[in-house]
């Protein structure tokens, strides 16, 4: 499966307000597609500015919660009433009020694992000895707007747009995977830099 | 969405200096990870390691000779081990409360303290977990506590509160650990991108799971984080409730009360915050984090301690009132026995440390005085240990038949194990404070005021867009600020 790799223009910012404004403009006014942004912390509203859908991770966790409750209750019933019923003071085998604590805890446990693992899956996270990053300052104090471009014309337009919107620095890289809407960091190193 | 950001920053201004920038956070938090530990750290670590021996030696000895050395007898079958267990589980409540419940209530001041409080939670629950394991006597078969397909096809009894406890504590530990680790991922990425050599870059890269900070990832991350908070909030409240069921579901006078779950939870938050305070007061000094864990943070924690102290005090009074009102002879005797019986000093220590001393926090001068709040937080810890002692020991020692009454005192071995458990806890915390990012950097950065207040873009707007007068005013102010810096 061949990846469609396109160049991308990066605009560096140091302020969440700036990034939000410029992202909104790039997507809505300038009609750039498949935008991405890289930030050191979760910027509220950025998912709206980028036009991202709500994450499905928490929905999966909620289903796991219900499933955990169901399975937890079922397991307690099975061990106590079917597999080896023990008569304790004539109490019912399925003494359901006594099972609420374990049922609750088991559901929460399942939901938590699902939550974290789904988050890892959705973000493509796994332990790797080497991580290639766009800029080492992203995890420190810089925010980057990534505009994938299709041709020279669009590339020039993106550079101009970021320049007009006071990006601290503008860079052009090869290797935005337009199909998966992700940057292919490993395949292609950065090629050019436009310094204002 | 912009309004939200501005509002968030306004709240924070009282807590953090507006001069703090994102790179300051990165530098200051990562600094202790990159340098050789200081002399005070070595001294503290040496003391903590010595204290660990106080735990290991008696426990090893007990493995050979059995539980007899530990003072437990008839009728007091649950001694200091269970007191320590419940005490430490209680300590472990502040972290997840801070990270989950305060998150849901949008208390932004939590960002400076949640990482270390969660670490403290995890270590406290680990220490707590040691006690049931050694208390079962034959520790090497402690896995019988969990339901597994055994060769005799027996199952555990799900009707027993002790089993609920196994599930509650292990779930709480696991969920706290996962929640904590999720928060750590972006911070490991920061450490990775700042690492000075290949070894640390590789280690941090593995720990960070290849985090890059993409908005698409943050979208999932934030959703998962919020979901964790929603899961962990009822979990925090459930854990000590279930621990209290160990007692409340029995028929012992002084235990068999419906007030136990909320009473235990309030006590847990009370003691947990006190322990967080004890640790943070030292940590912020040792690592130069005074700009991030400010006096305002400490004051807010003191207010939580004061509030929970009142709840705990109310619970004590309520227990006495219900004992009188119930007209239940054994219950009434129990509550006369506590303040006036053999263990009266334990009872009055508890009242003094938990109800009377924290009232000093009504005074703002005391609430903002670091040495005094440190001393008070230690008193609270002592008081909470005695609260557990009161509930468990006094209820057991004089129960129904005077013929079976007895007096229990912890032996030196019990006291040694208790001291040792603090050693295990402090050792873990000291290691954490050296090798982990001690503040949640990504979350802290989100609450900082913005460096330029959007002046660049708004300045640009002036030329080609018509803007409201108010925004022009803002722009001017922001550019003036930018000049100052």
Contacts between the chains, C-beta under 8 A, distances in Angstrom:
chain1	res1	chain2	res2	distance
A	14	B	22	7.7
A	14	B	451	5.5
A	14	B	452	7.1
A	15	B	450	4.9
A	15	B	451	5.7
A	15	B	452	4.9
A	15	B	453	7.7
A	15	B	454	6.0
A	15	B	456	7.5
A	16	B	5	6.2
A	16	B	450	5.9
A	17	B	2	6.5
A	17	B	5	6.8
A	17	B	450	5.7
A	17	B	452	7.9
A	17	B	453	7.0
A	17	B	454	3.3
A	17	B	457	7.1
A	18	B	452	7.1
A	18	B	454	5.7
A	18	B	456	6.0
A	18	B	457	5.0
A	20	B	1	6.6
A	20	B	2	6.6
A	20	B	5	7.9
A	21	B	454	6.9
A	21	B	457	5.0
A	22	B	457	6.7
A	36	B	214	5.8
A	36	B	215	6.1
A	36	B	216	6.4
A	37	B	214	7.4
A	37	B	215	4.2
A	38	B	212	6.6
A	38	B	213	4.7
A	38	B	214	5.6
A	38	B	215	7.0
A	39	B	213	5.8
A	39	B	215	6.4
A	39	B	218	6.6
A	40	B	22	6.2
A	40	B	186	7.6
A	40	B	190	7.4
A	40	B	213	6.3
A	40	B	441	8.0
A	40	B	442	6.4
A	40	B	445	5.6
A	41	B	186	7.4
A	41	B	442	4.4
A	41	B	443	6.8
A	41	B	445	4.3
A	41	B	446	4.1
A	42	B	218	4.3
A	42	B	221	6.6
A	42	B	222	4.8
A	42	B	442	7.3
A	42	B	446	6.3
A	43	B	215	7.4
A	43	B	218	7.4
A	43	B	446	7.6
A	44	B	1	6.1
A	44	B	4	5.5
A	44	B	5	6.3
A	44	B	8	7.8
A	44	B	446	7.8
A	45	B	1	2.7
A	45	B	2	7.1
A	45	B	4	6.8
A	45	B	5	7.3
A	46	B	215	5.0
A	46	B	218	7.2
A	47	B	215	6.6
A	47	B	218	7.7
A	47	B	219	4.6
A	48	B	1	6.2
A	49	B	1	7.6
A	50	B	215	5.6
A	50	B	216	7.9
A	52	B	215	7.0
A	52	B	216	6.4
A	52	B	219	5.2
A	54	B	219	7.9
A	54	B	223	7.1
A	55	B	219	5.1
A	55	B	220	4.4
A	55	B	222	7.6
A	55	B	223	3.7
A	55	B	224	7.4
A	57	B	220	5.1
A	57	B	223	5.1
A	57	B	224	4.7
A	57	B	227	6.9
A	58	B	223	4.8
A	58	B	224	6.5
A	58	B	226	6.8
A	58	B	227	3.8
A	61	B	224	7.4
A	61	B	227	4.8
A	61	B	231	7.2
A	62	B	227	7.6
A	65	B	231	7.3
A	75	B	147	7.7
A	76	B	158	4.5
A	79	B	147	6.5
A	79	B	155	3.9
A	79	B	156	7.8
A	79	B	158	7.0
A	80	B	155	7.1
A	80	B	157	7.8
A	80	B	158	5.7
A	80	B	159	7.4
A	83	B	153	7.1
A	83	B	155	6.6
A	84	B	153	6.3
A	84	B	154	6.4
A	84	B	155	5.8
A	86	B	157	7.4
A	88	B	157	7.4
A	88	B	159	6.5
A	91	B	159	7.0
A	95	B	159	5.4
A	98	B	158	6.5
A	98	B	159	4.5
A	99	B	158	5.6
A	101	B	161	7.9
A	101	B	164	4.0
A	101	B	167	6.9
A	101	B	168	6.6
A	101	B	238	7.2
A	101	B	242	5.2
A	101	B	245	7.1
A	102	B	158	5.9
A	102	B	163	7.1
A	102	B	164	5.8
A	102	B	167	4.8
A	104	B	234	7.9
A	104	B	238	6.3
A	105	B	164	7.7
A	105	B	167	4.4
A	105	B	168	5.5
A	105	B	171	4.2
A	105	B	235	7.7
A	105	B	238	7.0
A	105	B	242	7.8
A	106	B	167	6.8
A	106	B	171	7.4
A	108	B	171	6.0
A	108	B	175	6.3
A	108	B	231	5.3
A	108	B	234	7.6
A	108	B	235	5.3
A	109	B	171	4.7
A	109	B	174	6.2
A	109	B	175	6.7
A	111	B	227	7.7
A	111	B	231	5.5
A	112	B	174	7.0
A	112	B	175	4.5
A	112	B	178	5.3
A	112	B	179	7.4
A	112	B	228	6.8
A	112	B	231	5.7
A	112	B	232	8.0
A	113	B	178	7.1
A	115	B	178	7.8
A	115	B	224	5.2
A	115	B	227	5.2
A	115	B	228	6.0
A	115	B	231	7.1
A	116	B	178	5.0
A	116	B	181	7.6
A	116	B	182	6.0
A	116	B	224	6.8
A	116	B	228	7.8
A	118	B	224	7.2
A	119	B	182	7.0
A	119	B	220	5.3
A	119	B	221	6.3
A	119	B	223	7.9
A	119	B	224	3.9
A	120	B	209	6.6
A	122	B	217	7.9
A	122	B	220	4.3
A	123	B	211	7.7
A	123	B	214	7.8
A	123	B	216	7.5
A	123	B	217	4.1
A	123	B	220	5.3
A	123	B	221	6.8
A	124	B	210	7.5
A	125	B	185	7.3
A	125	B	209	3.9
A	125	B	210	5.8
A	125	B	211	6.5
A	125	B	217	7.7
A	126	B	209	6.0
A	126	B	210	6.6
A	127	B	206	4.5
A	127	B	207	7.5
A	127	B	209	5.6
A	127	B	210	7.6
A	128	B	205	6.2
A	128	B	206	6.8
A	128	B	209	7.5
A	128	B	210	4.8
A	129	B	202	4.9
A	129	B	205	5.8
A	129	B	206	6.0
A	130	B	202	7.1
A	130	B	205	5.9
A	131	B	189	7.5
A	131	B	192	6.4
A	131	B	205	4.6
A	131	B	208	6.8
A	131	B	210	4.6
A	131	B	211	7.5
A	131	B	212	7.1
A	133	B	193	6.3
A	133	B	212	5.7
A	134	B	212	7.1
A	136	B	193	4.1
A	136	B	194	7.4
A	137	B	193	7.7
A	138	B	193	7.5
A	138	B	212	7.2
A	138	B	213	4.8
A	139	B	186	6.8
A	139	B	189	4.6
A	139	B	190	4.2
A	139	B	192	7.5
A	139	B	193	4.7
A	139	B	194	8.0
A	139	B	211	7.7
A	139	B	213	5.8
A	140	B	22	6.6
A	140	B	23	5.9
A	140	B	26	4.8
A	140	B	190	6.2
A	140	B	193	6.7
A	140	B	194	6.9
A	141	B	21	6.8
A	141	B	22	3.6
A	141	B	23	4.5
A	141	B	26	6.8
A	141	B	445	7.8
A	164	B	460	7.2
A	165	B	457	6.4
A	165	B	460	6.7
A	166	B	456	4.1
A	166	B	457	6.1
A	166	B	459	7.8
A	166	B	460	5.7
A	181	B	216	7.3
A	182	B	214	7.7
A	182	B	216	7.7
A	183	B	212	8.0
A	183	B	214	7.9
A	185	B	212	7.7
